[in-house]
């Protein structure tokens, strides 16, 4: 049995997850999304990534970015090594792709530059 807190919504349900003969049993979830989160967290935990990248503009030295999709949790440091090597040297708008593939997810700007 593993105890965890669901991070899908603000409820923060306290989940109990156990492997049974018929699969994974989840208790404590107030919604279906919590059950899906617990099963994913046990089998292959993933996370969205929000961070910043360097820019070539002195007045705005950093640009906020996020992944569109989730990255395997054990690949987060690899993703950050890739992202830390990025320098945005042109003006972009929110939602524009900065990198097409960072460990399986697209990296996009979350603000205008």
Secondary structure, DSSP 4 states (H G I P E B T S, - for coil): -EEEE--SSTT--EEEEEEETTEEEEES-SSHHHHHHHHHHHHH-EE--EEEEEEEETTEEEEEEEEES-EEGGGHHHHHHHHHT-EE-S---TT-EEEEEETTEEEEESS--
